[in-house]
Amino acid sequence: MEYRKFDKTYIVRIDRGEEILEQVRELALKEGIRLASVQALGAVNEFTVGVFRPGEKRYDANVFQGDYEIVSLTGTINTMDGGFYTHLHMSAGDETGHVFGGHLNRAVVSAVCEMVVTEIPGSVDRAFNEEVGLNLFHF
């Protein structure tokens, strides 16, 4: 991964073989980012995304391998209990144009991932919500 900072915006290149969530974590910890918006595109050859089942309060994971273009990767960097936390969703299309997506659990870059991280002044922590079964923004 390489990146450049312009004011409060980071332009990030995640390289072949690197895992996206690991690189987002590395950037946030190195730069002290506590709240930010994330958007990206690129290509991956393996990824895992989940779908939340509210009635059961659990995620089901779907694993994909092959050549996929990231159609959309979006979410936030924030904190939980004062430490690093990220919540990202990703959609990726295959060679036929079929798109699969959900809550991002893992994604390995096959060519490149180009990401824009826009830091937001302040911080918003998360807390587990028993009723919903998720870690929600805690204001």
N, CA, C and O atoms as a DFTB+ gen file, in Angstrom:
556 C
 N C O
     1  1       0.842      -1.188       0.000
     2  2       0.000       0.000       0.000
     3  2       0.877       1.237       0.000
     4  3       1.893       1.317       0.691
     5  1       0.447       2.190      -0.796
     6  2       1.053       3.507      -0.774
     7  2      -0.080       4.519      -0.736
     8  3      -1.182       4.255      -1.217
     9  1       0.208       5.686      -0.156
    10  2      -0.831       6.722      -0.109
    11  2      -0.200       8.091       0.013
    12  3       0.967       8.245       0.373
    13  1      -1.024       9.084      -0.305
    14  2      -0.648      10.485      -0.128
    15  2      -1.786      11.176       0.591
    16  3      -2.955      10.844       0.396
    17  1      -1.433      12.141       1.423
    18  2      -2.427      12.902       2.178
    19  2      -2.524      14.304       1.596
    20  3      -1.512      14.966       1.366
    21  1      -3.754      14.746       1.360
    22  2      -4.049      16.089       0.889
    23  2      -5.073      16.676       1.848
    24  3      -6.256      16.338       1.793
    25  1      -4.607      17.562       2.732
    26  2      -5.457      18.120       3.783
    27  2      -6.006      16.969       4.622
    28  3      -5.227      16.307       5.308
    29  1      -7.306      16.702       4.599
    30  2      -7.900      15.609       5.386
    31  2      -8.320      14.426       4.516
    32  3      -9.095      13.575       4.952
    33  1      -7.804      14.373       3.274
    34  2      -8.157      13.292       2.357
    35  2      -6.915      12.480       2.016
    36  3      -5.852      13.030       1.730
    37  1      -7.071      11.159       2.053
    38  2      -5.999      10.234       1.709
    39  2      -6.345       9.553       0.391
    40  3      -7.439       9.009       0.237
    41  1      -5.426       9.583      -0.545
    42  2      -5.551       8.848      -1.795
    43  2      -4.656       7.622      -1.629
    44  3      -3.445       7.742      -1.445
    45  1      -5.269       6.445      -1.698
    46  2      -4.602       5.199      -1.305
    47  2      -4.572       4.225      -2.477
    48  3      -5.563       4.058      -3.187
    49  1      -3.425       3.589      -2.668
    50  2      -3.310       2.495      -3.629
    51  2      -2.969       1.234      -2.848
    52  3      -1.925       1.149      -2.200
    53  1      -3.866       0.259      -2.921
    54  2      -3.640      -1.044      -2.298
    55  2      -3.240      -1.992      -3.422
    56  3      -3.931      -2.092      -4.435
    57  1      -2.125      -2.685      -3.238
    58  2      -1.516      -3.442      -4.325
    59  2      -1.903      -4.919      -4.334
    60  3      -2.458      -5.451      -3.373
    61  1      -1.589      -5.549      -5.448
    62  2      -1.860      -6.973      -5.676
    63  2      -1.397      -7.823      -4.496
    64  3      -0.279      -7.670      -4.004
    65  1      -2.270      -8.714      -4.055
    66  2      -1.948      -9.630      -2.973
    67  2      -2.251      -9.089      -1.591
    68  3      -2.251      -9.849      -0.623
    69  1      -2.507      -7.804      -1.475
    70  2      -2.802      -7.213      -0.169
    71  2      -4.290      -7.358       0.151
    72  3      -5.143      -7.310      -0.735
    73  1      -4.573      -7.534       1.429
    74  2      -5.959      -7.669       1.881
    75  2      -6.476      -6.294       2.266
    76  3      -5.820      -5.574       3.019
    77  1      -7.636      -5.925       1.764
    78  2      -8.143      -4.556       1.883
    79  2      -8.369      -4.139       3.334
    80  3      -7.912      -3.069       3.734
    81  1      -9.053      -4.944       4.125
    82  2      -9.346      -4.544       5.515
    83  2      -8.069      -4.373       6.342
    84  3      -7.988      -3.482       7.187
    85  1      -7.086      -5.218       6.098
    86  2      -5.802      -5.086       6.802
    87  2      -5.150      -3.752       6.468
    88  3      -4.594      -3.097       7.349
    89  1      -5.212      -3.344       5.207
    90  2      -4.586      -2.100       4.788
    91  2      -5.333      -0.882       5.325
    92  3      -4.709       0.114       5.690
    93  1      -6.662      -0.953       5.376
    94  2      -7.451       0.143       5.961
    95  2      -7.085       0.302       7.434
    96  3      -6.915       1.420       7.921
    97  1      -6.965      -0.812       8.132
    98  2      -6.583      -0.774       9.551
    99  2      -5.187      -0.154       9.722
   100  3      -4.979       0.702      10.582
   101  1      -4.237      -0.600       8.890
   102  2      -2.872      -0.076       8.970
   103  2      -2.852       1.439       8.757
   104  3      -2.195       2.163       9.505
   105  1      -3.566       1.914       7.745
   106  2      -3.634       3.348       7.464
   107  2      -4.229       4.105       8.652
   108  3      -3.661       5.098       9.107
   109  1      -5.369       3.636       9.150
   110  2      -6.056       4.341      10.240
   111  2      -5.194       4.418      11.495
   112  3      -5.131       5.464      12.141
   113  1      -4.537       3.330      11.840
   114  2      -3.708       3.329      13.051
   115  2      -2.462       4.192      12.870
   116  3      -2.086       4.940      13.773
   117  1      -1.825       4.092      11.711
   118  2      -0.612       4.882      11.460
   119  2      -0.900       6.375      11.456
   120  3      -0.107       7.165      11.969
   121  1      -2.045       6.770      10.871
   122  2      -2.377       8.182      10.723
   123  2      -3.287       8.719      11.832
   124  3      -3.620       9.905      11.832
   125  1      -3.690       7.872      12.769
   126  2      -4.551       8.312      13.868
   127  2      -5.952       8.705      13.408
   128  3      -6.567       9.602      13.985
   129  1      -6.455       8.043      12.381
   130  2      -7.791       8.351      11.868
   131  2      -8.840       7.714      12.776
   132  3      -8.862       6.497      12.959
   133  1      -9.717       8.561      13.346
   134  2     -10.755       8.077      14.259
   135  2     -12.150       8.129      13.645
   136  3     -13.065       7.466      14.133
   137  1     -12.321       8.906      12.585
   138  2     -13.610       8.987      11.909
   139  2     -13.355       9.375      10.458
   140  3     -12.695      10.378      10.187
   141  1     -13.887       8.571       9.513
   142  2     -13.665       8.853       8.097
   143  2     -14.699       8.127       7.249
   144  3     -15.310       7.144       7.667
   145  1     -14.867       8.650       6.047
   146  2     -15.675       8.019       5.014
   147  2     -14.722       7.332       4.043
   148  3     -13.657       7.866       3.732
   149  1     -15.099       6.149       3.564
   150  2     -14.243       5.363       2.679
   151  2     -15.001       5.051       1.398
   152  3     -16.176       4.685       1.432
   153  1     -14.315       5.200       0.266
   154  2     -14.867       4.745      -1.016
   155  2     -13.724       4.217      -1.871
   156  3     -12.601       4.715      -1.801
   157  1     -14.027       3.189      -2.692
   158  2     -12.958       2.576      -3.481
   159  2     -13.522       1.826      -4.675
   160  3     -14.720       1.559      -4.776
   161  1     -12.587       1.494      -5.588
   162  2     -12.864       0.605      -6.712
   163  2     -11.584      -0.159      -6.984
   164  3     -10.541       0.127      -6.397
   165  1     -11.670      -1.130      -7.875
   166  2     -10.481      -1.914      -8.180
   167  2     -10.838      -3.311      -8.613
   168  3     -11.908      -3.540      -9.177
   169  1      -9.936      -4.264      -8.349
   170  2     -10.140      -5.651      -8.743
   171  2      -9.665      -6.578      -7.629
   172  3      -8.640      -6.344      -6.990
   173  1     -10.446      -7.639      -7.417
   174  2     -10.124      -8.647      -6.397
   175  2     -10.261     -10.035      -7.003
   176  3     -10.987     -10.230      -7.978
   177  1      -9.550     -11.009      -6.408
   178  2      -9.688     -12.376      -6.886
   179  2     -10.242     -13.315      -5.823
   180  3     -10.506     -14.485      -6.102
   181  1     -10.415     -12.818      -4.633
   182  2     -11.141     -13.559      -3.608
   183  2     -11.702     -12.569      -2.606
   184  3     -11.027     -11.626      -2.194
   185  1     -12.958     -12.800      -2.220
   186  2     -13.570     -11.925      -1.232
   187  2     -14.692     -12.656      -0.514
   188  3     -15.308     -13.581      -1.042
   189  1     -14.933     -12.206       0.707
   190  2     -16.006     -12.741       1.532
   191  2     -16.866     -11.582       1.974
   192  3     -16.374     -10.609       2.546
   193  1     -18.162     -11.691       1.706
   194  2     -19.126     -10.677       2.126
   195  2     -20.260     -11.376       2.869
   196  3     -20.585     -12.532       2.597
   197  1     -20.853     -10.649       3.811
   198  2     -21.912     -11.228       4.615
   199  2     -23.230     -10.516       4.440
   200  3     -23.294      -9.358       4.029
   201  1     -24.279     -11.245       4.766
   202  2     -25.637     -10.712       4.779
   203  2     -26.168     -10.906       6.195
   204  3     -26.164     -12.020       6.720
   205  1     -26.627      -9.812       6.812
   206  2     -27.132      -9.873       8.180
   207  2     -28.565     -10.379       8.187
   208  3     -29.402      -9.918       7.411
   209  1     -28.834     -11.316       9.056
   210  2     -30.177     -11.877       9.235
   211  2     -30.741     -11.316      10.539
   212  3     -30.443     -11.842      11.612
   213  1     -31.553     -10.253      10.465
   214  2     -32.044      -9.585      11.683
   215  2     -32.810     -10.503      12.632
   216  3     -32.666     -10.387      13.849
   217  1     -33.617     -11.407      12.095
   218  2     -34.388     -12.303      12.952
   219  2     -33.531     -13.218      13.792
   220  3     -33.901     -13.600      14.902
   221  1     -32.371     -13.566      13.242
   222  2     -31.450     -14.460      13.952
   223  2     -30.270     -13.711      14.570
   224  3     -29.490     -14.288      15.327
   225  1     -30.144     -12.415      14.242
   226  2     -29.053     -11.569      14.736
   227  2     -27.681     -12.183      14.422
   228  3     -26.809     -12.293      15.283
   229  1     -27.533     -12.577      13.150
   230  2     -26.259     -13.162      12.728
   231  2     -26.026     -12.883      11.248
   232  3     -26.950     -12.582      10.492
   233  1     -24.748     -12.996      10.861
   234  2     -24.346     -12.845       9.469
   235  2     -24.169     -14.227       8.837
   236  3     -23.689     -15.157       9.484
   237  1     -24.557     -14.349       7.584
   238  2     -24.200     -15.495       6.757
   239  2     -23.167     -15.001       5.764
   240  3     -23.349     -13.959       5.134
   241  1     -22.080     -15.751       5.622
   242  2     -20.986     -15.335       4.744
   243  2     -21.071     -16.025       3.388
   244  3     -21.457     -17.189       3.286
   245  1     -20.704     -15.282       2.355
   246  2     -20.584     -15.809       0.999
   247  2     -19.153     -15.577       0.543
   248  3     -18.642     -14.460       0.625
   249  1     -18.508     -16.634       0.062
   250  2     -17.114     -16.571      -0.381
   251  2     -17.078     -16.663      -1.903
   252  3     -17.744     -17.511      -2.497
   253  1     -16.292     -15.780      -2.532
   254  2     -16.171     -15.746      -3.982
   255  2     -14.698     -15.812      -4.368
   256  3     -13.855     -15.183      -3.729
   257  1     -14.393     -16.571      -5.408
   258  2     -13.039     -16.635      -5.962
   259  2     -13.131     -16.540      -7.473
   260  3     -14.044     -17.095      -8.084
   261  1     -12.185     -15.835      -8.072
   262  2     -12.172     -15.629      -9.516
   263  2     -11.812     -14.185      -9.807
   264  3     -11.265     -13.486      -8.954
   265  1     -12.124     -13.744     -11.017
   266  2     -11.821     -12.371     -11.418
   267  2     -13.054     -11.497     -11.213
   268  3     -14.092     -11.715     -11.837
   269  1     -12.928     -10.506     -10.332
   270  2     -14.036      -9.614      -9.994
   271  2     -13.565      -8.168     -10.006
   272  3     -12.464      -7.854      -9.556
   273  1     -14.417      -7.296     -10.528
   274  2     -14.196      -5.856     -10.483
   275  2     -15.006      -5.281      -9.329
   276  3     -16.199      -5.561      -9.204
   277  1     -14.363      -4.478      -8.488
   278  2     -15.091      -3.800      -7.416
   279  2     -15.953      -2.723      -8.064
   280  3     -15.441      -1.767      -8.647
   281  1     -17.253      -2.891      -7.955
   282  2     -18.208      -1.930      -8.490
   283  2     -18.379      -0.792      -7.487
   284  3     -18.508       0.373      -7.864
   285  1     -18.377      -1.150      -6.211
   286  2     -18.528      -0.163      -5.148
   287  2     -17.950      -0.725      -3.864
   288  3     -18.195      -1.879      -3.512
   289  1     -17.186       0.093      -3.171
   290  2     -16.724      -0.224      -1.828
   291  2     -16.917       1.058      -1.041
   292  3     -16.341       2.094      -1.374
   293  1     -17.728       0.984       0.002
   294  2     -18.071       2.194       0.745
   295  2     -18.265       1.869       2.221
   296  3     -18.583       0.734       2.577
   297  1     -18.073       2.861       3.068
   298  2     -18.290       2.658       4.490
   299  2     -17.587       3.695       5.334
   300  3     -17.300       4.807       4.891
   301  1     -17.318       3.294       6.577
   302  2     -16.733       4.218       7.543
   303  2     -15.571       3.590       8.300
   304  3     -15.479       2.373       8.460
   305  1     -14.700       4.465       8.751
   306  2     -13.727       4.147       9.790
   307  2     -14.217       4.909      11.006
   308  3     -14.532       6.095      10.905
   309  1     -14.288       4.253      12.148
   310  2     -14.637       4.940      13.387
   311  2     -14.046       4.159      14.546
   312  3     -13.043       3.470      14.363
   313  1     -14.626       4.241      15.715
   314  2     -14.067       3.560      16.875
   315  2     -15.137       2.747      17.586
   316  3     -16.334       2.990      17.437
   317  1     -14.666       1.765      18.370
   318  2     -15.526       1.032      19.292
   319  2     -14.695       0.833      20.548
   320  3     -13.576       0.323      20.497
   321  1     -15.257       1.242      21.668
   322  2     -14.516       1.227      22.943
   323  2     -13.199       1.988      22.799
   324  3     -12.199       1.637      23.425
   325  1     -13.208       3.027      21.974
   326  2     -12.042       3.884      21.793
   327  2     -11.002       3.365      20.828
   328  3     -10.057       4.085      20.505
   329  1     -11.147       2.109      20.343
   330  2     -10.166       1.526      19.435
   331  2     -10.665       1.493      17.998
   332  3     -11.830       1.788      17.728
   333  1      -9.783       1.135      17.088
   334  2     -10.110       1.086      15.662
   335  2     -11.321       0.207      15.386
   336  3     -11.486      -0.856      15.986
   337  1     -12.167       0.671      14.464
   338  2     -13.316      -0.098      13.993
   339  2     -13.612       0.376      12.577
   340  3     -13.486       1.563      12.276
   341  1     -13.998      -0.535      11.724
   342  2     -14.419      -0.146      10.382
   343  2     -15.662      -0.930       9.989
   344  3     -15.859      -2.068      10.415
   345  1     -16.486      -0.307       9.181
   346  2     -17.700      -0.941       8.667
   347  2     -17.759      -0.643       7.180
   348  3     -18.088       0.470       6.769
   349  1     -17.434      -1.655       6.374
   350  2     -17.380      -1.491       4.930
   351  2     -18.304      -2.486       4.236
   352  3     -18.480      -3.614       4.696
   353  1     -18.886      -2.056       3.134
   354  2     -19.655      -2.932       2.255
   355  2     -19.002      -2.896       0.881
   356  3     -18.439      -1.880       0.472
   357  1     -19.086      -4.029       0.172
   358  2     -18.474      -4.096      -1.151
   359  2     -19.379      -4.859      -2.105
   360  3     -19.993      -5.861      -1.738
   361  1     -19.449      -4.369      -3.329
   362  2     -20.099      -5.070      -4.431
   363  2     -19.056      -5.292      -5.506
   364  3     -18.269      -4.396      -5.811
   365  1     -19.049      -6.507      -6.093
   366  2     -18.077      -6.816      -7.141
   367  2     -18.752      -7.629      -8.232
   368  3     -19.579      -8.501      -7.963
   369  1     -18.377      -7.320      -9.484
   370  2     -18.971      -7.981     -10.630
   371  2     -18.034      -8.974     -11.279
   372  3     -16.822      -8.767     -11.334
   373  1     -18.622     -10.074     -11.778
   374  2     -17.824     -11.086     -12.463
   375  2     -17.758     -10.801     -13.965
   376  3     -18.218      -9.758     -14.428
   377  1     -17.178     -11.746     -14.723
   378  2     -16.967     -11.531     -16.156
   379  2     -18.263     -11.452     -16.960
   380  3     -18.257     -10.993     -18.102
   381  1     -19.380     -11.900     -16.367
   382  2     -20.667     -11.824     -17.063
   383  2     -21.473     -10.604     -16.642
   384  3     -22.562     -10.364     -17.165
   385  1     -20.937      -9.829     -15.692
   386  2     -21.639      -8.641     -15.225
   387  2     -22.529      -8.885     -14.025
   388  3     -23.185      -7.960     -13.546
   389  1     -22.566     -10.115     -13.529
   390  2     -23.327     -10.391     -12.312
   391  2     -22.581      -9.807     -11.116
   392  3     -21.368      -9.967     -10.982
   393  1     -23.326      -9.132     -10.255
   394  2     -22.728      -8.435      -9.115
   395  2     -23.163      -9.099      -7.818
   396  3     -24.330      -9.444      -7.636
   397  1     -22.203      -9.267      -6.926
   398  2     -22.438      -9.859      -5.618
   399  2     -21.886      -8.904      -4.569
   400  3     -20.879      -8.237      -4.803
   401  1     -22.534      -8.836      -3.425
   402  2     -22.021      -7.908      -2.423
   403  2     -22.600      -8.126      -1.057
   404  3     -23.419      -9.019      -0.839
   405  1     -22.159      -7.288      -0.132
   406  2     -22.624      -7.322       1.246
   407  2     -21.586      -6.709       2.169
   408  3     -20.709      -5.960       1.738
   409  1     -21.704      -7.039       3.440
   410  2     -20.778      -6.573       4.477
   411  2     -19.412      -7.208       4.221
   412  3     -19.295      -8.431       4.149
   413  1     -18.385      -6.377       4.084
   414  2     -17.057      -6.880       3.722
   415  2     -16.366      -7.530       4.913
   416  3     -16.165      -6.904       5.954
   417  1     -16.006      -8.805       4.738
   418  2     -15.244      -9.550       5.744
   419  2     -13.790      -9.720       5.340
   420  3     -12.899      -9.765       6.187
   421  1     -13.558      -9.813       4.022
   422  2     -12.199     -10.047       3.528
   423  2     -12.190      -9.827       2.027
   424  3     -13.147     -10.187       1.342
   425  1     -11.114      -9.238       1.505
   426  2     -10.956      -9.079       0.055
   427  2      -9.479      -8.962      -0.281
   428  3      -8.768      -8.125       0.275
   429  1      -9.024      -9.811      -1.195
   430  2      -7.630      -9.806      -1.636
   431  2      -7.561      -9.176      -3.019
   432  3      -8.267      -9.590      -3.939
   433  1      -6.706      -8.177      -3.153
   434  2      -6.564      -7.423      -4.399
   435  2      -5.847      -8.280      -5.444
   436  3      -4.827      -8.906      -5.158
   437  1      -6.406      -8.295      -6.674
   438  2      -5.792      -9.060      -7.765
   439  2      -4.959      -8.175      -8.693
   440  3      -3.988      -8.643      -9.287
   441  1      -5.326      -6.921      -8.817
   442  2      -4.583      -5.980      -9.669
   443  2      -4.250      -4.733      -8.854
   444  3      -3.084      -4.466      -8.563
   445  1      -5.280      -3.973      -8.488
   446  2      -5.102      -2.769      -7.687
   447  2      -6.434      -2.403      -7.060
   448  3      -7.492      -2.767      -7.574
   449  1      -6.381      -1.692      -5.959
   450  2      -7.562      -1.082      -5.355
   451  2      -7.208       0.379      -5.123
   452  3      -6.225       0.693      -4.451
   453  1      -8.022       1.273      -5.689
   454  2      -7.823       2.711      -5.514
   455  2      -8.885       3.222      -4.564
   456  3     -10.082       3.080      -4.811
   457  1      -8.429       3.821      -3.470
   458  2      -9.313       4.187      -2.364
   459  2      -9.153       5.656      -2.008
   460  3      -8.059       6.216      -2.072
   461  1     -10.269       6.263      -1.634
   462  2     -10.263       7.621      -1.108
   463  2     -10.815       7.550       0.311
   464  3     -11.937       7.093       0.530
   465  1     -10.018       8.004       1.264
   466  2     -10.420       8.046       2.673
   467  2     -10.495       9.515       3.070
   468  3      -9.494      10.231       3.052
   469  1     -11.695       9.948       3.427
   470  2     -11.905      11.343       3.793
   471  2     -12.111      11.434       5.302
   472  3     -13.137      11.006       5.831
   473  1     -11.122      11.996       5.978
   474  2     -11.178      12.109       7.434
   475  2     -12.191      13.172       7.831
   476  3     -12.285      14.230       7.210
   477  1     -12.948      12.865       8.886
   478  2     -13.966      13.768       9.419
   479  2     -13.513      14.194      10.808
   480  3     -13.178      13.338      11.627
   481  1     -13.493      15.504      11.100
   482  2     -13.074      15.946      12.434
   483  2     -13.998      15.366      13.507
   484  3     -15.220      15.379      13.357
   485  1     -13.409      14.862      14.581
   486  2     -14.188      14.309      15.678
   487  2     -14.098      12.803      15.737
   488  3     -13.237      12.191      15.105
   489  1     -14.999      12.210      16.503
   490  2     -15.063      10.756      16.597
   491  2     -16.480      10.341      16.967
   492  3     -17.207      11.069      17.643
   493  1     -16.845       9.163      16.511
   494  2     -18.115       8.544      16.876
   495  2     -17.795       7.106      17.241
   496  3     -17.274       6.349      16.422
   497  1     -18.109       6.735      18.471
   498  2     -17.843       5.386      18.949
   499  2     -19.022       4.485      18.599
   500  3     -20.101       4.972      18.261
   501  1     -18.823       3.208      18.677
   502  2     -19.892       2.228      18.474
   503  2     -20.109       1.449      19.764
   504  3     -19.209       1.314      20.593
   505  1     -21.329       0.943      19.909
   506  2     -21.673       0.093      21.046
   507  2     -22.606      -0.995      20.546
   508  3     -23.402      -0.776      19.633
   509  1     -22.502      -2.162      21.151
   510  2     -23.366      -3.272      20.760
   511  2     -24.793      -2.997      21.201
   512  3     -25.035      -2.618      22.347
   513  1     -25.735      -3.188      20.286
   514  2     -27.153      -3.006      20.560
   515  2     -27.804      -4.381      20.621
   516  3     -27.907      -5.070      19.606
   517  1     -28.241      -4.777      21.804
   518  2     -28.838      -6.104      22.015
   519  2     -30.077      -6.321      21.153
   520  3     -30.266      -7.397      20.587
   521  1     -30.910      -5.304      21.059
   522  2     -32.167      -5.445      20.318
   523  2     -31.922      -5.721      18.836
   524  3     -32.584      -6.574      18.245
   525  1     -30.976      -5.006      18.236
   526  2     -30.683      -5.165      16.810
   527  2     -29.689      -6.297      16.573
   528  3     -29.781      -7.018      15.580
   529  1     -28.741      -6.444      17.493
   530  2     -27.708      -7.466      17.343
   531  2     -26.484      -7.001      16.579
   532  3     -25.722      -7.817      16.061
   533  1     -26.291      -5.670      16.507
   534  2     -25.155      -5.096      15.776
   535  2     -24.461      -4.017      16.604
   536  3     -25.007      -3.517      17.588
   537  1     -23.242      -3.672      16.180
   538  2     -22.504      -2.558      16.764
   539  2     -22.943      -1.286      16.061
   540  3     -22.594      -1.064      14.902
   541  1     -23.709      -0.447      16.754
   542  2     -24.282       0.757      16.165
   543  2     -23.556       2.006      16.622
   544  3     -22.916       2.014      17.673
   545  1     -23.658       3.082      15.813
   546  2     -23.135       4.375      16.255
   547  2     -23.740       4.702      17.619
   548  3     -24.943       4.550      17.836
   549  1     -22.885       5.150      18.524
   550  2     -23.330       5.529      19.879
   551  2     -23.021       7.013      20.059
   552  3     -21.864       7.412      20.190
   553  1     -24.087       7.821      20.062
   554  2     -23.915       9.277      20.155
   555  2     -24.058       9.742      21.597
   556  3     -23.945      10.936      21.875
